[in-house]
Amino acid sequence: MQALKLSNGAEIPALGLGVWQVPEGPVTEGAVVAALEAGYRLIDTAQAYGNEQSVGRALRSSGLPREEIFLTTKFLPSRRDPLAEMKKSLERLDTDYVDLYLVHWPQGGPTAAWPGMEAAHAAGLAKAIGVSNFSAAELATVSKSSEVAPMANQFQYSPFLDRRTLVEACLAANVVPQGYSPLGTGEHLDDPAVAKIAATTGRTPAQILIRWSLQRGVSVIPKSSTPARIKENYAALDFELDEAAMATLDALDTTNHTPEAKAPGQKWWS
């Protein structure tokens, strides 16, 4: 498994499974088990997803040593205390720690949750802490006011949403950029340019989109609950896109390489 290095020295797998919108119960459990059997070692959940218990059950049933799995969850900012919520997440996940704990979005301002995140880190409950859906400016604000700077920033990322300035800001600050929804929740799979590259390379559109993110130095967490697609996505690790294909995909960007994590009007917090 390819990996990126966090500022604490730990390695985060370049490819993981996200379980956003996957329901609590057998569907989540089956997806996580299928991913671990396929070779994934990064599982990404959140308090807001409501499926942490299922993720925990799947991790136990896999038989893999806990230290071989990189587990991420996210603090729900509508709640007050990241440390207290971390303890509840650990109970649901049935584990002593998470490898990465993220502020899910900057509700109340970029630094509102950070003291509690640092407390969770100091207590050893979260080996690494970071943010999600933070712009370059919001990331800088947290970093300047923190004792422990964010180690990762997770945001929506694909050739169509090439937030290159945000990625560059992350890398300059020694923050691992991580992209979710690399397939545009399936919307990008039928794009003609993506389909043409897939046909030329003998790969699937999903593999092309995931591979583009990997080659841009971004850890990526495609979501799926279908074992065959989970396995298909994992095969994005097995090839490389040439410069011409990368350039074609680069040209699909609609964001002008924005440093923002969300487009105007897309924020669901205040």
N, C-alpha and C positions, 0 to 999 in steps of 0.2 A: 504494500500500500504506500503510495506517495504521501508525503506529509509536509506540513509547514511548521515552523518553530515559533512558539509563543515566547514572549519576553521573559517568562519564568523558566525557560529552558525546556518545557514540555513540548511534545510534538502533537499537533492536531492533524488527523487524517485529511487529505485533500478532498476526499469524497465521502459523504455520509448520507444517511437516510433521515429525512424530515417527516414528521407525523402530524403536521398541521392538517386540520379537518378530517383526520382519521378517527373514527369513533372509538370511545372506550369499549374494551371488551375483546372478543376474539379477532376482530379485524385488525386492530392495532397489534395485538400479540402475534398474529400470523405474519404481519408485515415485518415486524422487528426480527422474529425468528428467521424468516426467509432472507432478510438482509444479512444477518450474522452468518447464516449458512453459506451465502454467496461470497463472503469475504469482507463485508463492511465491518468497520470497527468504530464508527462514529454514529451515534444515535442522538437526534435533536428533538426535544420536546419542550413544553412550556406549561406553566401553571394555567394559562388561559386556554390551553388545548383540552384540558379535562381528561387526559389519557395517561397521566404519569403512572397510575397503578398498573395499567396494562403493560407499559414499557418495563416496569420493574418485574412483573411476572415473566415477561419474555426473556429478560436478561437472566433471571434465575434458571429458567427452563433450558436455556442454551447450553448450560454446563461450562461456559467459558469463564476463566478467572476474571474477577472484576477489573483487575489492573490491565487487562488486554482490551478493555472497552473504554472509549472516550465518550462520556455522557454529558450532554448539555441540557440544562433547563433554563427558563427565563422567569424573572420576577414580573408579576403583574402590577403595573404602576398605580392602579386604582386602589391597591392595598397600601398600608402605611409602612410596614416594617420589613425590609428585605431579609433581615436575619431571622425573624420569626417565621416568615413565609418559606425561607430556605429549610428550616427544621421540618415544616409540614411537608414540603416536597420530598425530603429525604425519607420521611415515614412512608409516603405513597410509593416512592421508588424502591423502598426497602434496601437502602444503601447508606453507607456512612459519609459519603461525600459525592459531589459532582466534580467533573473535570473542568467545567466551564459554566458560570452563572452569569446571565446577561440581563440588563435592564431592557425590557421588551420594547419600550418606546419612551421618548423623553417627556412624558406627561409631567406637568408642574415645573418644567425647566430641566435642563440637562444635568444639573448637579443634585436635584431633589433627592434621588434615591441613593446617591453614591456613598454617603457615610455608612448606610446600612449594608451596602455591598462590600465595602471594606471590612466591616465587622464580620460578615460571613466568611470572608477570606481569612481574616486574622484568627477566627475560631477553627480554621481547618476544614470547614464544611464545603468550601468551594476552592479548589486548587488554583483556579484562574477566574478572573472576573472581567466583564466587558459590557458592551452595549449593543443595541440593535435599533435600526431605523434612525440613527444619529447622522446628521450632516457633518461635513468637515468642520464647520464652525462649532457645532455642538460638541463634537469629539475633542476639539482643542480646548474648549471651556472646561470640560471635565478633567482633562489631562493637567491643565494648569493649576487646578485647585485641589488635586488629589495627592494623597500619600502613596497610594498604589494606582498607577495609571491603568486605563483600560487596555486589555490585552487582545481584544478582538472587537470587530464591529460587523454586525450581520445586517444585510439590506438586500432588497430585490435587485437582481443583477442578471442580465442576459445580453446578447448582441443588440437587442432592441432597446435595452435600458443600460447602456454602457456608461455607467457613472465613473468614468475614468479619472476625473479629477478627485473624486472621493476615494477611489482605490489608491491613487498616488498619495493622498494625504494620509491614509492609513499606513501605507508602507513607509513613508517618511517618518512617522511617529512610532515605528516599530509595533504597529497594531496589525494583526492578521485580518484582512478583509475576507468576509464570508458571504456568499450569495445564496439567496433562496429564490424559489420559483424560476429556475433557469429555463424552464420550458414554457413560461408564461401561462401556468396552469393549463397547459395543453394548447394554448392559442397559437403558439409559434410553430407547432409541428407541421402545419400545412403550408408554411411560407414557401414560395417557389424557389428562392435562392437556397434555403436550407435543404429543401428536397433534392435540388440538383446536386449539391455537394454530397448528400447522403448517397445518391445513386452512383455518383462517380467513384466514391470511396468504398462502396459496398457496406456502408454503415447505416444505421437508422437516424432519422432526424433528431431523436432524443439524444443519441450518442454524440452527434455533431454539436448540438447546443451545449451539452455538458462539457465536451472536450474544449470548446472555445473558452469557457470560463477557467478551466484548469490551466490552459496555456497562457492566460492573462494573470496567472499567479494568485488566483482567488480560490479558496476552499469553497466547495459547492455542496448543497444538501437538497437534491431533488426529492420531492414527495411522491410516494406511490404506495398503494396498498395491494398491488397485484404482484405476486411473486415473480411471474415471467418478466414483467417490466422492471422490477427491482434488479433482477439478474442482468437484464439488457442494459440498464443504466450503468451498472458496475463495469461493464466491458468498455466504457469510455476511457478507462485507464490503459487500455491495451494498444493504442495507436496515437499518431500525431497528425494534426492538420498541417498542410504546407502553407507557405506564405501567401499564396494566391487565395486559398480558401479562407484563411484568417482575414485577409483584406476584404474579401467579399462580405464576410460576416460583420466586420467592423463598420462597413458602409450602411448597415441596417439600423444604426443607432438613431433614436428619436429624441435624445436628451441633451444634445450638444455637449456631451461629456460632463454633465452637471456635478457639482460637489454636494448637491442636496440628496438626501436619502429618500425623499418623497416629492412627488410633483405637487404644485400648488393645488389646494383643494382636496388632496388625498389623505391628509392627516386626520386621524380619528380621535385625537386627544387634544386637550386644551392646556 
